[in-house]
Amino acid sequence: MHRVNLEGKRLTPPDQPFVLNPAFKAHPVLSSELREEVWKRVVTEKRGVRRVSADFGLELERVAACARLGEIENTWKLQV
């Protein structure tokens, strides 16, 4: 069932930002606390990406991206 506005126009679901591409589903944004926890478990606690992915129910690629971006962010903080 699709949501419609007062004029009867169909509203895009929040996980489908591209109306003409219904196959694309956007992932929910991760909170900064969750990204930091993922980074901590992968980088400082040396847990495997697969394990952390299973712990949080995230895709492997998202866990790996959180770890890489956390490293970049920490590098930038040290440079400032």
PyMOL Python script that loads the backbone (N, CA, C, O; Angstrom):
from pymol import cmd

cmd.read_pdbstr("""\
ATOM      1  N   MET A   1       0.845  -1.176   0.000  1.00  0.00           N
ATOM      2  CA  MET A   1       0.000   0.000   0.000  1.00  0.00           C
ATOM      3  C   MET A   1       0.887   1.235   0.000  1.00  0.00           C
ATOM      4  O   MET A   1       1.862   1.309   0.749  1.00  0.00           O
ATOM      5  N   HIS A   2       0.549   2.200  -0.837  1.00  0.00           N
ATOM      6  CA  HIS A   2       1.333   3.415  -0.961  1.00  0.00           C
ATOM      7  C   HIS A   2       0.669   4.556  -0.200  1.00  0.00           C
ATOM      8  O   HIS A   2      -0.556   4.650  -0.133  1.00  0.00           O
ATOM      9  N   ARG A   3       1.500   5.416   0.369  1.00  0.00           N
ATOM     10  CA  ARG A   3       0.978   6.608   1.024  1.00  0.00           C
ATOM     11  C   ARG A   3       0.669   7.645  -0.036  1.00  0.00           C
ATOM     12  O   ARG A   3       1.371   7.736  -1.043  1.00  0.00           O
ATOM     13  N   VAL A   4      -0.381   8.428   0.183  1.00  0.00           N
ATOM     14  CA  VAL A   4      -0.723   9.504  -0.743  1.00  0.00           C
ATOM     15  C   VAL A   4      -0.921  10.783   0.049  1.00  0.00           C
ATOM     16  O   VAL A   4      -1.264  10.743   1.230  1.00  0.00           O
ATOM     17  N   ASN A   5      -0.702  11.928  -0.610  1.00  0.00           N
ATOM     18  CA  ASN A   5      -0.936  13.200   0.058  1.00  0.00           C
ATOM     19  C   ASN A   5      -2.372  13.653  -0.194  1.00  0.00           C
ATOM     20  O   ASN A   5      -3.160  12.895  -0.759  1.00  0.00           O
ATOM     21  N   LEU A   6      -2.726  14.872   0.212  1.00  0.00           N
ATOM     22  CA  LEU A   6      -4.104  15.350   0.092  1.00  0.00           C
ATOM     23  C   LEU A   6      -4.574  15.462  -1.355  1.00  0.00           C
ATOM     24  O   LEU A   6      -5.768  15.353  -1.633  1.00  0.00           O
ATOM     25  N   GLU A   7      -3.638  15.678  -2.276  1.00  0.00           N
ATOM     26  CA  GLU A   7      -4.004  15.780  -3.689  1.00  0.00           C
ATOM     27  C   GLU A   7      -4.101  14.408  -4.356  1.00  0.00           C
ATOM     28  O   GLU A   7      -4.408  14.324  -5.546  1.00  0.00           O
ATOM     29  N   GLY A   8      -3.849  13.353  -3.622  1.00  0.00           N
ATOM     30  CA  GLY A   8      -3.918  12.017  -4.169  1.00  0.00           C
ATOM     31  C   GLY A   8      -2.633  11.542  -4.814  1.00  0.00           C
ATOM     32  O   GLY A   8      -2.598  10.462  -5.405  1.00  0.00           O
ATOM     33  N   LYS A   9      -1.558  12.346  -4.708  1.00  0.00           N
ATOM     34  CA  LYS A   9      -0.273  11.942  -5.282  1.00  0.00           C
ATOM     35  C   LYS A   9       0.407  10.947  -4.362  1.00  0.00           C
ATOM     36  O   LYS A   9       0.372  11.083  -3.139  1.00  0.00           O
ATOM     37  N   ARG A  10       1.023   9.949  -4.966  1.00  0.00           N
ATOM     38  CA  ARG A  10       1.721   8.912  -4.200  1.00  0.00           C
ATOM     39  C   ARG A  10       2.992   9.475  -3.586  1.00  0.00           C
ATOM     40  O   ARG A  10       3.774  10.143  -4.264  1.00  0.00           O
ATOM     41  N   LEU A  11       3.197   9.208  -2.311  1.00  0.00           N
ATOM     42  CA  LEU A  11       4.408   9.638  -1.614  1.00  0.00           C
ATOM     43  C   LEU A  11       5.444   8.535  -1.671  1.00  0.00           C
ATOM     44  O   LEU A  11       5.114   7.350  -1.621  1.00  0.00           O
ATOM     45  N   THR A  12       6.687   8.933  -1.774  1.00  0.00           N
ATOM     46  CA  THR A  12       7.778   7.976  -1.822  1.00  0.00           C
ATOM     47  C   THR A  12       8.030   7.417  -0.428  1.00  0.00           C
ATOM     48  O   THR A  12       8.127   8.180   0.533  1.00  0.00           O
ATOM     49  N   PRO A  13       8.138   6.102  -0.305  1.00  0.00           N
ATOM     50  CA  PRO A  13       8.497   5.538   1.001  1.00  0.00           C
ATOM     51  C   PRO A  13       9.880   6.042   1.425  1.00  0.00           C
ATOM     52  O   PRO A  13      10.700   6.350   0.561  1.00  0.00           O
ATOM     53  N   PRO A  14      10.162   6.134   2.723  1.00  0.00           N
ATOM     54  CA  PRO A  14      11.450   6.677   3.170  1.00  0.00           C
ATOM     55  C   PRO A  14      12.655   5.863   2.729  1.00  0.00           C
ATOM     56  O   PRO A  14      13.757   6.403   2.640  1.00  0.00           O
ATOM     57  N   ASP A  15      12.473   4.568   2.449  1.00  0.00           N
ATOM     58  CA  ASP A  15      13.607   3.758   2.017  1.00  0.00           C
ATOM     59  C   ASP A  15      13.705   3.670   0.498  1.00  0.00           C
ATOM     60  O   ASP A  15      14.498   2.888  -0.025  1.00  0.00           O
ATOM     61  N   GLN A  16      12.905   4.465  -0.216  1.00  0.00           N
ATOM     62  CA  GLN A  16      12.936   4.465  -1.681  1.00  0.00           C
ATOM     63  C   GLN A  16      13.027   5.900  -2.185  1.00  0.00           C
ATOM     64  O   GLN A  16      12.022   6.461  -2.623  1.00  0.00           O
ATOM     65  N   PRO A  17      14.218   6.506  -2.131  1.00  0.00           N
ATOM     66  CA  PRO A  17      14.349   7.912  -2.510  1.00  0.00           C
ATOM     67  C   PRO A  17      14.250   8.157  -4.012  1.00  0.00           C
ATOM     68  O   PRO A  17      13.972   9.282  -4.428  1.00  0.00           O
ATOM     69  N   PHE A  18      14.469   7.136  -4.836  1.00  0.00           N
ATOM     70  CA  PHE A  18      14.417   7.300  -6.281  1.00  0.00           C
ATOM     71  C   PHE A  18      13.150   6.646  -6.805  1.00  0.00           C
ATOM     72  O   PHE A  18      13.081   5.423  -6.926  1.00  0.00           O
ATOM     73  N   VAL A  19      12.160   7.450  -7.112  1.00  0.00           N
ATOM     74  CA  VAL A  19      10.847   6.943  -7.489  1.00  0.00           C
ATOM     75  C   VAL A  19      10.912   6.076  -8.742  1.00  0.00           C
ATOM     76  O   VAL A  19      10.205   5.073  -8.842  1.00  0.00           O
ATOM     77  N   LEU A  20      11.754   6.456  -9.692  1.00  0.00           N
ATOM     78  CA  LEU A  20      11.823   5.714 -10.942  1.00  0.00           C
ATOM     79  C   LEU A  20      12.657   4.439 -10.835  1.00  0.00           C
ATOM     80  O   LEU A  20      12.737   3.672 -11.795  1.00  0.00           O
ATOM     81  N   ASN A  21      13.275   4.207  -9.685  1.00  0.00           N
ATOM     82  CA  ASN A  21      14.059   2.995  -9.482  1.00  0.00           C
ATOM     83  C   ASN A  21      13.554   2.285  -8.224  1.00  0.00           C
ATOM     84  O   ASN A  21      14.167   2.399  -7.162  1.00  0.00           O
ATOM     85  N   PRO A  22      12.448   1.556  -8.334  1.00  0.00           N
ATOM     86  CA  PRO A  22      11.880   0.905  -7.156  1.00  0.00           C
ATOM     87  C   PRO A  22      12.752  -0.214  -6.596  1.00  0.00           C
ATOM     88  O   PRO A  22      12.526  -0.661  -5.471  1.00  0.00           O
ATOM     89  N   ALA A  23      13.738  -0.671  -7.353  1.00  0.00           N
ATOM     90  CA  ALA A  23      14.623  -1.722  -6.863  1.00  0.00           C
ATOM     91  C   ALA A  23      15.630  -1.194  -5.845  1.00  0.00           C
ATOM     92  O   ALA A  23      16.167  -1.960  -5.045  1.00  0.00           O
ATOM     93  N   PHE A  24      15.888   0.122  -5.873  1.00  0.00           N
ATOM     94  CA  PHE A  24      16.850   0.710  -4.946  1.00  0.00           C
ATOM     95  C   PHE A  24      16.201   0.928  -3.590  1.00  0.00           C
ATOM     96  O   PHE A  24      15.154   1.569  -3.494  1.00  0.00           O
ATOM     97  N   LYS A  25      16.811   0.404  -2.559  1.00  0.00           N
ATOM     98  CA  LYS A  25      16.350   0.613  -1.180  1.00  0.00           C
ATOM     99  C   LYS A  25      17.492   1.213  -0.379  1.00  0.00           C
ATOM    100  O   LYS A  25      18.570   0.626  -0.296  1.00  0.00           O
ATOM    101  N   ALA A  26      17.265   2.366   0.203  1.00  0.00           N
ATOM    102  CA  ALA A  26      18.299   3.046   0.982  1.00  0.00           C
ATOM    103  C   ALA A  26      18.443   2.377   2.350  1.00  0.00           C
ATOM    104  O   ALA A  26      17.462   1.918   2.936  1.00  0.00           O
ATOM    105  N   HIS A  27      19.656   2.332   2.837  1.00  0.00           N
ATOM    106  CA  HIS A  27      19.909   1.806   4.172  1.00  0.00           C
ATOM    107  C   HIS A  27      19.662   2.907   5.195  1.00  0.00           C
ATOM    108  O   HIS A  27      19.906   4.078   4.905  1.00  0.00           O
ATOM    109  N   PRO A  28      19.186   2.558   6.377  1.00  0.00           N
ATOM    110  CA  PRO A  28      19.020   3.584   7.403  1.00  0.00           C
ATOM    111  C   PRO A  28      20.386   4.138   7.821  1.00  0.00           C
ATOM    112  O   PRO A  28      21.392   3.430   7.784  1.00  0.00           O
ATOM    113  N   VAL A  29      20.403   5.390   8.213  1.00  0.00           N
ATOM    114  CA  VAL A  29      21.637   6.036   8.646  1.00  0.00           C
ATOM    115  C   VAL A  29      22.031   5.475  10.001  1.00  0.00           C
ATOM    116  O   VAL A  29      21.190   5.328  10.888  1.00  0.00           O
ATOM    117  N   LEU A  30      23.315   5.161  10.161  1.00  0.00           N
ATOM    118  CA  LEU A  30      23.810   4.649  11.434  1.00  0.00           C
ATOM    119  C   LEU A  30      24.103   5.818  12.365  1.00  0.00           C
ATOM    120  O   LEU A  30      24.614   6.852  11.933  1.00  0.00           O
ATOM    121  N   SER A  31      23.783   5.653  13.621  1.00  0.00           N
ATOM    122  CA  SER A  31      24.081   6.698  14.592  1.00  0.00           C
ATOM    123  C   SER A  31      25.593   6.792  14.796  1.00  0.00           C
ATOM    124  O   SER A  31      26.328   5.842  14.528  1.00  0.00           O
ATOM    125  N   SER A  32      26.037   7.932  15.266  1.00  0.00           N
ATOM    126  CA  SER A  32      27.471   8.100  15.499  1.00  0.00           C
ATOM    127  C   SER A  32      27.953   7.155  16.599  1.00  0.00           C
ATOM    128  O   SER A  32      29.095   6.697  16.567  1.00  0.00           O
ATOM    129  N   GLU A  33      27.089   6.861  17.570  1.00  0.00           N
ATOM    130  CA  GLU A  33      27.458   5.938  18.631  1.00  0.00           C
ATOM    131  C   GLU A  33      27.671   4.530  18.076  1.00  0.00           C
ATOM    132  O   GLU A  33      28.615   3.842  18.465  1.00  0.00           O
ATOM    133  N   LEU A  34      26.791   4.104  17.165  1.00  0.00           N
ATOM    134  CA  LEU A  34      26.932   2.778  16.574  1.00  0.00           C
ATOM    135  C   LEU A  34      28.173   2.709  15.692  1.00  0.00           C
ATOM    136  O   LEU A  34      28.905   1.719  15.735  1.00  0.00           O
ATOM    137  N   ARG A  35      28.420   3.742  14.895  1.00  0.00           N
ATOM    138  CA  ARG A  35      29.620   3.757  14.051  1.00  0.00           C
ATOM    139  C   ARG A  35      30.877   3.682  14.906  1.00  0.00           C
ATOM    140  O   ARG A  35      31.826   2.975  14.566  1.00  0.00           O
ATOM    141  N   GLU A  36      30.880   4.415  16.022  1.00  0.00           N
ATOM    142  CA  GLU A  36      32.039   4.404  16.909  1.00  0.00           C
ATOM    143  C   GLU A  36      32.228   3.035  17.564  1.00  0.00           C
ATOM    144  O   GLU A  36      33.356   2.568  17.717  1.00  0.00           O
ATOM    145  N   GLU A  37      31.134   2.401  17.945  1.00  0.00           N
ATOM    146  CA  GLU A  37      31.211   1.066  18.554  1.00  0.00           C
ATOM    147  C   GLU A  37      31.715   0.040  17.540  1.00  0.00           C
ATOM    148  O   GLU A  37      32.515  -0.830  17.886  1.00  0.00           O
ATOM    149  N   VAL A  38      31.258   0.133  16.301  1.00  0.00           N
ATOM    150  CA  VAL A  38      31.735  -0.771  15.251  1.00  0.00           C
ATOM    151  C   VAL A  38      33.233  -0.570  15.059  1.00  0.00           C
ATOM    152  O   VAL A  38      33.991  -1.538  14.996  1.00  0.00           O
ATOM    153  N   TRP A  39      33.659   0.690  14.965  1.00  0.00           N
ATOM    154  CA  TRP A  39      35.082   0.990  14.789  1.00  0.00           C
ATOM    155  C   TRP A  39      35.893   0.426  15.953  1.00  0.00           C
ATOM    156  O   TRP A  39      36.938  -0.191  15.748  1.00  0.00           O
ATOM    157  N   LYS A  40      35.406   0.640  17.178  1.00  0.00           N
ATOM    158  CA  LYS A  40      36.125   0.181  18.368  1.00  0.00           C
ATOM    159  C   LYS A  40      36.293  -1.333  18.358  1.00  0.00           C
ATOM    160  O   LYS A  40      37.373  -1.843  18.656  1.00  0.00           O
ATOM    161  N   ARG A  41      35.232  -2.047  18.019  1.00  0.00           N
ATOM    162  CA  ARG A  41      35.313  -3.512  18.029  1.00  0.00           C
ATOM    163  C   ARG A  41      36.240  -4.040  16.942  1.00  0.00           C
ATOM    164  O   ARG A  41      36.966  -5.008  17.169  1.00  0.00           O
ATOM    165  N   VAL A  42      36.225  -3.417  15.763  1.00  0.00           N
ATOM    166  CA  VAL A  42      37.062  -3.909  14.664  1.00  0.00           C
ATOM    167  C   VAL A  42      38.515  -3.508  14.858  1.00  0.00           C
ATOM    168  O   VAL A  42      39.413  -4.337  14.708  1.00  0.00           O
ATOM    169  N   VAL A  43      38.755  -2.238  15.193  1.00  0.00           N
ATOM    170  CA  VAL A  43      40.127  -1.724  15.207  1.00  0.00           C
ATOM    171  C   VAL A  43      40.819  -1.945  16.555  1.00  0.00           C
ATOM    172  O   VAL A  43      41.926  -2.484  16.595  1.00  0.00           O
ATOM    173  N   THR A  44      40.192  -1.542  17.644  1.00  0.00           N
ATOM    174  CA  THR A  44      40.894  -1.619  18.929  1.00  0.00           C
ATOM    175  C   THR A  44      40.767  -2.998  19.586  1.00  0.00           C
ATOM    176  O   THR A  44      41.713  -3.476  20.212  1.00  0.00           O
ATOM    177  N   GLU A  45      39.601  -3.634  19.445  1.00  0.00           N
ATOM    178  CA  GLU A  45      39.420  -4.953  20.050  1.00  0.00           C
ATOM    179  C   GLU A  45      39.825  -6.081  19.109  1.00  0.00           C
ATOM    180  O   GLU A  45      39.819  -7.247  19.504  1.00  0.00           O
ATOM    181  N   LYS A  46      40.176  -5.747  17.872  1.00  0.00           N
ATOM    182  CA  LYS A  46      40.659  -6.701  16.863  1.00  0.00           C
ATOM    183  C   LYS A  46      39.671  -7.839  16.580  1.00  0.00           C
ATOM    184  O   LYS A  46      40.080  -8.968  16.309  1.00  0.00           O
ATOM    185  N   ARG A  47      38.389  -7.539  16.643  1.00  0.00           N
ATOM    186  CA  ARG A  47      37.390  -8.536  16.273  1.00  0.00           C
ATOM    187  C   ARG A  47      37.260  -8.545  14.757  1.00  0.00           C
ATOM    188  O   ARG A  47      37.501  -7.522  14.115  1.00  0.00           O
ATOM    189  N   GLY A  48      36.896  -9.642  14.191  1.00  0.00           N
ATOM    190  CA  GLY A  48      36.748  -9.751  12.754  1.00  0.00           C
ATOM    191  C   GLY A  48      35.534  -8.990  12.243  1.00  0.00           C
ATOM    192  O   GLY A  48      34.548  -8.806  12.957  1.00  0.00           O
ATOM    193  N   VAL A  49      35.626  -8.559  11.013  1.00  0.00           N
ATOM    194  CA  VAL A  49      34.521  -7.832  10.388  1.00  0.00           C
ATOM    195  C   VAL A  49      33.277  -8.709  10.329  1.00  0.00           C
ATOM    196  O   VAL A  49      32.165  -8.225  10.542  1.00  0.00           O
ATOM    197  N   ARG A  50      33.457  -9.986  10.044  1.00  0.00           N
ATOM    198  CA  ARG A  50      32.314 -10.903   9.993  1.00  0.00           C
ATOM    199  C   ARG A  50      31.626 -11.011  11.347  1.00  0.00           C
ATOM    200  O   ARG A  50      30.397 -11.036  11.423  1.00  0.00           O
ATOM    201  N   ARG A  51      32.405 -11.075  12.402  1.00  0.00           N
ATOM    202  CA  ARG A  51      31.846 -11.190  13.754  1.00  0.00           C
ATOM    203  C   ARG A  51      31.049  -9.939  14.130  1.00  0.00           C
ATOM    204  O   ARG A  51      29.932 -10.028  14.641  1.00  0.00           O
ATOM    205  N   VAL A  52      31.645  -8.775  13.867  1.00  0.00           N
ATOM    206  CA  VAL A  52      30.969  -7.505  14.191  1.00  0.00           C
ATOM    207  C   VAL A  52      29.722  -7.355  13.325  1.00  0.00           C
ATOM    208  O   VAL A  52      28.695  -6.862  13.793  1.00  0.00           O
ATOM    209  N   SER A  53      29.808  -7.775  12.077  1.00  0.00           N
ATOM    210  CA  SER A  53      28.648  -7.739  11.192  1.00  0.00           C
ATOM    211  C   SER A  53      27.511  -8.579  11.764  1.00  0.00           C
ATOM    212  O   SER A  53      26.355  -8.156  11.752  1.00  0.00           O
ATOM    213  N   ALA A  54      27.832  -9.743  12.253  1.00  0.00           N
ATOM    214  CA  ALA A  54      26.821 -10.620  12.849  1.00  0.00           C
ATOM    215  C   ALA A  54      26.284 -10.047  14.156  1.00  0.00           C
ATOM    216  O   ALA A  54      25.091 -10.152  14.440  1.00  0.00           O
ATOM    217  N   ASP A  55      27.173  -9.435  14.957  1.00  0.00           N
ATOM    218  CA  ASP A  55      26.749  -8.851  16.237  1.00  0.00           C
ATOM    219  C   ASP A  55      25.683  -7.780  16.053  1.00  0.00           C
ATOM    220  O   ASP A  55      24.721  -7.718  16.818  1.00  0.00           O
ATOM    221  N   PHE A  56      25.856  -6.935  15.034  1.00  0.00           N
ATOM    222  CA  PHE A  56      24.963  -5.793  14.840  1.00  0.00           C
ATOM    223  C   PHE A  56      23.950  -5.996  13.725  1.00  0.00           C
ATOM    224  O   PHE A  56      23.062  -5.163  13.543  1.00  0.00           O
ATOM    225  N   GLY A  57      24.065  -7.091  12.972  1.00  0.00           N
ATOM    226  CA  GLY A  57      23.135  -7.323  11.877  1.00  0.00           C
ATOM    227  C   GLY A  57      23.341  -6.371  10.713  1.00  0.00           C
ATOM    228  O   GLY A  57      22.390  -6.006  10.022  1.00  0.00           O
ATOM    229  N   LEU A  58      24.591  -5.971  10.500  1.00  0.00           N
ATOM    230  CA  LEU A  58      24.930  -5.067   9.400  1.00  0.00           C
ATOM    231  C   LEU A  58      25.637  -5.836   8.297  1.00  0.00           C
ATOM    232  O   LEU A  58      26.205  -6.901   8.538  1.00  0.00           O
ATOM    233  N   GLU A  59      25.601  -5.294   7.089  1.00  0.00           N
ATOM    234  CA  GLU A  59      26.316  -5.921   5.981  1.00  0.00           C
ATOM    235  C   GLU A  59      27.813  -5.775   6.204  1.00  0.00           C
ATOM    236  O   GLU A  59      28.270  -4.822   6.836  1.00  0.00           O
ATOM    237  N   LEU A  60      28.574  -6.736   5.676  1.00  0.00           N
ATOM    238  CA  LEU A  60      30.034  -6.715   5.810  1.00  0.00           C
ATOM    239  C   LEU A  60      30.623  -5.405   5.290  1.00  0.00           C
ATOM    240  O   LEU A  60      31.525  -4.833   5.901  1.00  0.00           O
ATOM    241  N   GLU A  61      30.106  -4.942   4.165  1.00  0.00           N
ATOM    242  CA  GLU A  61      30.639  -3.723   3.554  1.00  0.00           C
ATOM    243  C   GLU A  61      30.435  -2.505   4.454  1.00  0.00           C
ATOM    244  O   GLU A  61      31.299  -1.631   4.517  1.00  0.00           O
ATOM    245  N   ARG A  62      29.301  -2.444   5.148  1.00  0.00           N
ATOM    246  CA  ARG A  62      29.046  -1.299   6.038  1.00  0.00           C
ATOM    247  C   ARG A  62      29.978  -1.330   7.243  1.00  0.00           C
ATOM    248  O   ARG A  62      30.475  -0.289   7.673  1.00  0.00           O
ATOM    249  N   VAL A  63      30.214  -2.514   7.786  1.00  0.00           N
ATOM    250  CA  VAL A  63      31.126  -2.643   8.923  1.00  0.00           C
ATOM    251  C   VAL A  63      32.535  -2.238   8.502  1.00  0.00           C
ATOM    252  O   VAL A  63      33.212  -1.495   9.213  1.00  0.00           O
ATOM    253  N   ALA A  64      32.973  -2.728   7.343  1.00  0.00           N
ATOM    254  CA  ALA A  64      34.306  -2.382   6.846  1.00  0.00           C
ATOM    255  C   ALA A  64      34.409  -0.883   6.588  1.00  0.00           C
ATOM    256  O   ALA A  64      35.438  -0.274   6.881  1.00  0.00           O
ATOM    257  N   ALA A  65      33.357  -0.287   6.046  1.00  0.00           N
ATOM    258  CA  ALA A  65      33.363   1.152   5.787  1.00  0.00           C
ATOM    259  C   ALA A  65      33.431   1.946   7.089  1.00  0.00           C
ATOM    260  O   ALA A  65      34.144   2.947   7.162  1.00  0.00           O
ATOM    261  N   CYS A  66      32.706   1.517   8.110  1.00  0.00           N
ATOM    262  CA  CYS A  66      32.756   2.194   9.415  1.00  0.00           C
ATOM    263  C   CYS A  66      34.169   2.148   9.983  1.00  0.00           C
ATOM    264  O   CYS A  66      34.653   3.136  10.534  1.00  0.00           O
ATOM    265  N   ALA A  67      34.824   1.014   9.850  1.00  0.00           N
ATOM    266  CA  ALA A  67      36.186   0.874  10.362  1.00  0.00           C
ATOM    267  C   ALA A  67      37.141   1.788   9.599  1.00  0.00           C
ATOM    268  O   ALA A  67      37.957   2.480  10.208  1.00  0.00           O
ATOM    269  N   ARG A  68      37.045   1.796   8.276  1.00  0.00           N
ATOM    270  CA  ARG A  68      37.931   2.652   7.466  1.00  0.00           C
ATOM    271  C   ARG A  68      37.681   4.130   7.738  1.00  0.00           C
ATOM    272  O   ARG A  68      38.627   4.897   7.918  1.00  0.00           O
ATOM    273  N   LEU A  69      36.419   4.531   7.769  1.00  0.00           N
ATOM    274  CA  LEU A  69      36.103   5.940   7.997  1.00  0.00           C
ATOM    275  C   LEU A  69      36.480   6.390   9.408  1.00  0.00           C
ATOM    276  O   LEU A  69      36.871   7.539   9.613  1.00  0.00           O
ATOM    277  N   GLY A  70      36.361   5.487  10.372  1.00  0.00           N
ATOM    278  CA  GLY A  70      36.800   5.812  11.732  1.00  0.00           C
ATOM    279  C   GLY A  70      38.293   6.066  11.785  1.00  0.00           C
ATOM    280  O   GLY A  70      38.748   6.973  12.482  1.00  0.00           O
ATOM    281  N   GLU A  71      39.058   5.272  11.052  1.00  0.00           N
ATOM    282  CA  GLU A  71      40.507   5.483  10.986  1.00  0.00           C
ATOM    283  C   GLU A  71      40.843   6.823  10.338  1.00  0.00           C
ATOM    284  O   GLU A  71      41.715   7.548  10.818  1.00  0.00           O
ATOM    285  N   ILE A  72      40.160   7.146   9.263  1.00  0.00           N
ATOM    286  CA  ILE A  72      40.388   8.429   8.582  1.00  0.00           C
ATOM    287  C   ILE A  72      40.047   9.589   9.514  1.00  0.00           C
ATOM    288  O   ILE A  72      40.796  10.562   9.600  1.00  0.00           O
ATOM    289  N   GLU A  73      38.931   9.484  10.202  1.00  0.00           N
ATOM    290  CA  GLU A  73      38.510  10.538  11.125  1.00  0.00           C
ATOM    291  C   GLU A  73      39.531  10.733  12.240  1.00  0.00           C
ATOM    292  O   GLU A  73      39.851  11.868  12.594  1.00  0.00           O
ATOM    293  N   ASN A  74      40.041   9.641  12.795  1.00  0.00           N
ATOM    294  CA  ASN A  74      41.050   9.751  13.849  1.00  0.00           C
ATOM    295  C   ASN A  74      42.355  10.346  13.329  1.00  0.00           C
ATOM    296  O   ASN A  74      43.012  11.108  14.039  1.00  0.00           O
ATOM    297  N   THR A  75      42.733  10.014  12.114  1.00  0.00           N
ATOM    298  CA  THR A  75      43.918  10.595  11.500  1.00  0.00           C
ATOM    299  C   THR A  75      43.757  12.098  11.346  1.00  0.00           C
ATOM    300  O   THR A  75      44.687  12.855  11.626  1.00  0.00           O
ATOM    301  N   TRP A  76      42.594  12.531  10.908  1.00  0.00           N
ATOM    302  CA  TRP A  76      42.330  13.971  10.744  1.00  0.00           C
ATOM    303  C   TRP A  76      42.390  14.692  12.100  1.00  0.00           C
ATOM    304  O   TRP A  76      42.925  15.796  12.201  1.00  0.00           O
ATOM    305  N   LYS A  77      41.835  14.054  13.134  1.00  0.00           N
ATOM    306  CA  LYS A  77      41.866  14.690  14.452  1.00  0.00           C
ATOM    307  C   LYS A  77      43.292  14.868  14.955  1.00  0.00           C
ATOM    308  O   LYS A  77      43.598  15.863  15.613  1.00  0.00           O
ATOM    309  N   LEU A  78      44.162  13.917  14.654  1.00  0.00           N
ATOM    310  CA  LEU A  78      45.544  14.016  15.080  1.00  0.00           C
ATOM    311  C   LEU A  78      46.294  15.106  14.316  1.00  0.00           C
ATOM    312  O   LEU A  78      47.229  15.701  14.851  1.00  0.00           O
ATOM    313  N   GLN A  79      45.898  15.370  13.083  1.00  0.00           N
ATOM    314  CA  GLN A  79      46.558  16.384  12.266  1.00  0.00           C
ATOM    315  C   GLN A  79      46.172  17.797  12.665  1.00  0.00           C
ATOM    316  O   GLN A  79      46.909  18.738  12.371  1.00  0.00           O
ATOM    317  N   VAL A  80      45.055  17.965  13.314  1.00  0.00           N
ATOM    318  CA  VAL A  80      44.573  19.308  13.672  1.00  0.00           C
ATOM    319  C   VAL A  80      45.190  19.793  14.934  1.00  0.00           C
ATOM    320  O   VAL A  80      44.896  20.902  15.379  1.00  0.00           O
TER     321      VAL A  80
END
""", "prot")
cmd.dss("prot")
cmd.show_as("cartoon", "prot")
cmd.util.cbc("prot")
cmd.orient("prot")
